[in-house]
Amino acid sequence: MRARIANQGLKATLAKVWKDHIFRITHSVMVEFRSEWQGAVGEGALPPGVTCVRIAKGQQLPELCEWLAHRQPAFEQMLDDGKQALFIARDGIAYGCVWISLTSHRDRKAHEFYRVLPGEAYHYCWLLDPDHRNSRLGMLLCRQTIHHLRDLGIRRQFGIVDLTNAASYLVQYYFGYRECGQKVTHLYVLGTQWTVTSAYSGTLGPQRKSRNAVA
């Protein structure tokens, strides 16, 4: 806490404590990409030193960077739950990831449920080390995700994007993802999170650029 106050100031620290432990509300949209859409997917080639590591249940996680390392127990639990993951790595160290569910996804802690039909995939938990967000790793991870799911025969892939996360929204928009009329509101009150989904028409778009973006 003292280190955070020294780095970010008392006001910013108290604001984060309030959002993390007292009250927070966020608004997201569902975006989708369909196999018949072209977008800007490209060939999927990776530059020298960069690899995309695909992990499924029973496989070992790659070496994680310091920023991701504390999430290892949660990642291992997601693998045990039958989820898959793609990690983007440089020189053998993973700096970013995305998680994939090929069956209906339920997060009981967040009171969240997304139905995944045959031929669909739900992707979530897009993460990228802040020190590498200007390195194109986020763009490469998004491209690899589209190619991987296409190779699996997935016709529709979808996920949720926070409207304050402009960078993540715009990266996915660039590759051909589009809003599909579902708004998701996450309400966090005193340690309990609730998720509410509602329909809308048109396009909401990102509200502002966020320092917490994936790319």
C-alpha positions as CSV (number, residue, x, y, z in Angstrom):
1,M,0.0,0.0,0.0
2,R,2.8,2.4,0.9
3,A,4.6,1.7,-2.4
4,R,1.3,2.3,-4.4
5,I,0.7,5.6,-2.6
6,A,4.3,6.6,-3.3
7,N,4.0,5.7,-7.0
8,Q,0.4,6.8,-7.7
9,G,-0.5,9.2,-5.0
10,L,-3.1,9.0,-2.2
11,K,-6.1,10.0,-4.2
12,A,-5.5,7.4,-7.0
13,T,-4.8,4.7,-4.4
14,L,-8.0,5.4,-2.5
15,A,-10.0,5.4,-5.7
16,K,-8.6,2.0,-6.6
17,V,-9.4,0.6,-3.1
18,W,-12.9,1.9,-3.5
19,K,-13.4,0.2,-6.9
20,D,-11.7,-3.1,-5.9
21,H,-13.5,-3.5,-2.5
22,I,-16.5,-1.3,-2.2
23,F,-18.3,-0.4,-5.5
24,R,-17.6,-0.7,-9.2
25,I,-19.8,-0.8,-12.3
26,T,-18.5,-1.5,-15.8
27,H,-20.1,-1.7,-19.2
28,S,-19.0,-4.0,-22.0
29,V,-20.3,-5.2,-25.3
30,M,-20.2,-8.6,-27.0
31,V,-18.2,-8.7,-30.2
32,E,-18.2,-11.6,-32.7
33,F,-16.2,-12.8,-35.7
34,R,-17.7,-15.3,-38.2
35,S,-15.7,-17.6,-40.4
36,E,-17.2,-16.2,-43.6
37,W,-16.0,-12.7,-42.7
38,Q,-12.7,-11.6,-44.2
39,G,-11.4,-8.8,-41.9
40,A,-7.7,-8.2,-41.9
41,V,-6.6,-11.7,-40.7
42,G,-3.6,-12.2,-42.9
43,E,-1.4,-15.3,-43.0
44,G,-0.7,-15.6,-39.4
45,A,3.1,-15.6,-39.7
46,L,5.1,-14.7,-36.6
47,P,8.3,-12.6,-36.4
48,P,11.6,-14.2,-35.3
49,G,11.7,-15.0,-31.6
50,V,7.9,-14.8,-31.2
51,T,5.8,-18.0,-30.7
52,C,2.2,-18.8,-30.0
53,V,1.8,-21.6,-27.4
54,R,-1.4,-23.5,-27.4
55,I,-2.3,-25.2,-24.1
56,A,-5.1,-27.6,-23.2
57,K,-6.0,-29.8,-20.2
58,G,-3.2,-32.0,-19.1
59,Q,-0.5,-29.8,-20.6
60,Q,2.0,-27.6,-18.8
61,L,1.8,-23.9,-18.8
62,P,4.7,-22.0,-20.5
63,E,7.1,-19.9,-18.5
64,L,5.2,-16.8,-17.5
65,C,6.5,-13.3,-17.3
66,E,6.6,-11.7,-13.8
67,W,3.3,-9.8,-14.6
68,L,1.4,-13.0,-15.4
69,A,3.2,-15.3,-12.9
70,H,0.9,-14.7,-9.9
71,R,-2.1,-15.9,-12.0
72,Q,-0.6,-19.3,-12.5
73,P,-2.9,-21.1,-10.0
74,A,-6.0,-19.5,-11.6
75,F,-4.7,-20.6,-15.1
76,E,-4.2,-24.1,-13.9
77,Q,-7.7,-24.2,-12.5
78,M,-9.1,-23.0,-15.9
79,L,-7.2,-25.9,-17.6
80,D,-8.7,-28.4,-15.1
81,D,-12.1,-26.9,-16.0
82,G,-11.6,-27.9,-19.6
83,K,-10.6,-24.4,-21.0
84,Q,-7.9,-23.9,-23.6
85,A,-5.4,-21.0,-23.8
86,L,-3.1,-19.3,-26.3
87,F,0.0,-17.6,-25.0
88,I,2.0,-15.2,-27.0
89,A,5.7,-15.6,-26.1
90,R,9.0,-13.9,-26.9
91,D,12.2,-15.8,-26.4
92,G,10.3,-18.6,-24.6
93,I,8.6,-16.3,-22.0
94,A,4.8,-15.7,-22.2
95,Y,3.8,-12.1,-22.0
96,G,0.1,-12.4,-23.0
97,C,-2.7,-14.8,-23.3
98,V,-6.3,-15.4,-24.2
99,W,-8.6,-18.2,-22.8
100,I,-11.1,-20.1,-24.9
101,S,-14.2,-22.1,-23.9
102,L,-15.7,-24.4,-26.5
103,T,-18.7,-25.2,-24.3
104,S,-21.1,-22.9,-22.4
105,H,-19.1,-20.8,-20.0
106,R,-20.3,-20.2,-16.4
107,D,-18.4,-18.1,-13.8
108,R,-20.3,-18.6,-10.6
109,K,-18.3,-16.0,-8.7
110,A,-19.3,-13.3,-11.2
111,H,-22.8,-14.7,-11.7
112,E,-21.9,-14.8,-15.4
113,F,-23.1,-17.2,-18.1
114,Y,-22.6,-17.3,-21.8
115,R,-24.1,-20.0,-24.0
116,V,-21.7,-21.6,-26.5
117,L,-23.4,-23.6,-29.2
118,P,-21.7,-26.2,-31.4
119,G,-19.4,-24.5,-33.9
120,E,-18.9,-21.5,-31.5
121,A,-16.2,-20.5,-29.1
122,Y,-16.1,-17.9,-26.3
123,H,-12.8,-16.2,-25.7
124,Y,-12.0,-14.2,-22.5
125,C,-9.3,-13.1,-20.2
126,W,-7.2,-11.3,-22.8
127,L,-4.1,-10.2,-20.9
128,L,-0.9,-8.6,-22.0
129,D,2.1,-7.4,-19.9
130,P,1.9,-3.5,-19.8
131,D,5.5,-3.3,-20.7
132,H,4.8,-5.0,-24.1
133,R,1.7,-3.1,-25.2
134,N,3.6,-1.2,-27.8
135,S,5.3,-4.3,-29.2
136,R,2.5,-5.6,-31.5
137,L,2.2,-8.7,-29.4
138,G,-1.5,-7.9,-28.8
139,M,-2.1,-7.7,-32.6
140,L,-0.3,-11.0,-33.1
141,L,-2.2,-12.8,-30.4
142,C,-5.6,-11.7,-31.8
143,R,-4.5,-12.9,-35.3
144,Q,-3.4,-16.2,-33.9
145,T,-6.6,-16.7,-32.0
146,I,-8.7,-16.2,-35.2
147,H,-6.5,-18.7,-37.1
148,H,-6.5,-21.2,-34.3
149,L,-10.3,-21.2,-33.9
150,R,-10.8,-21.4,-37.7
151,D,-8.5,-24.4,-37.7
152,L,-10.8,-26.0,-35.1
153,G,-13.8,-25.5,-37.5
154,I,-15.3,-22.7,-35.4
155,R,-17.8,-20.7,-37.3
156,R,-18.5,-18.0,-34.7
157,Q,-16.1,-16.8,-32.1
158,F,-17.2,-14.1,-29.6
159,G,-16.1,-12.3,-26.4
160,I,-16.8,-9.4,-24.2
161,V,-14.9,-6.0,-24.4
162,D,-15.0,-3.3,-21.7
163,L,-16.1,-0.1,-23.3
164,T,-13.3,1.8,-21.5
165,N,-10.7,-0.5,-23.1
166,A,-10.4,1.3,-26.4
167,A,-7.2,-0.4,-27.5
168,S,-8.7,-3.9,-27.1
169,Y,-11.9,-2.9,-28.9
170,L,-10.0,-1.3,-31.8
171,V,-7.6,-4.3,-32.2
172,Q,-10.5,-6.7,-32.5
173,Y,-12.4,-4.3,-34.7
174,Y,-9.4,-4.1,-37.0
175,F,-9.4,-7.9,-37.4
176,G,-13.1,-7.9,-38.3
177,Y,-14.9,-8.4,-35.0
178,R,-18.2,-6.5,-34.8
179,E,-20.7,-5.7,-32.0
180,C,-23.7,-8.1,-32.0
181,G,-26.2,-6.2,-30.0
182,Q,-25.5,-7.5,-26.5
183,K,-24.5,-5.1,-23.7
184,V,-23.0,-6.6,-20.5
185,T,-23.0,-4.7,-17.2
186,H,-20.8,-5.9,-14.3
187,L,-21.8,-4.6,-10.9
188,Y,-19.5,-5.1,-8.0
189,V,-20.7,-4.4,-4.5
190,L,-18.9,-5.3,-1.3
191,G,-17.1,-8.3,-2.6
192,T,-20.0,-9.7,-4.7
193,Q,-20.2,-9.3,-8.5
194,W,-23.4,-9.5,-10.6
195,T,-23.6,-9.6,-14.4
196,V,-26.6,-8.3,-16.3
197,T,-27.0,-8.7,-20.1
198,S,-29.3,-6.5,-22.2
199,A,-30.0,-6.1,-25.9
200,Y,-29.4,-2.9,-27.9
201,S,-29.3,-1.7,-31.5
202,G,-26.6,0.1,-33.3
203,T,-22.9,0.5,-32.3
204,L,-21.7,1.7,-28.9
205,G,-18.0,1.8,-29.6
206,P,-15.2,2.5,-27.1
207,Q,-15.8,5.3,-24.6
208,R,-12.2,6.3,-24.0
209,K,-8.6,5.0,-24.2
210,S,-7.6,2.9,-21.2
211,R,-4.1,2.2,-19.8
212,N,-5.4,-1.2,-18.9
213,A,-5.9,-2.2,-22.6
214,V,-4.5,-5.5,-24.0
215,A,-2.6,-3.9,-26.8
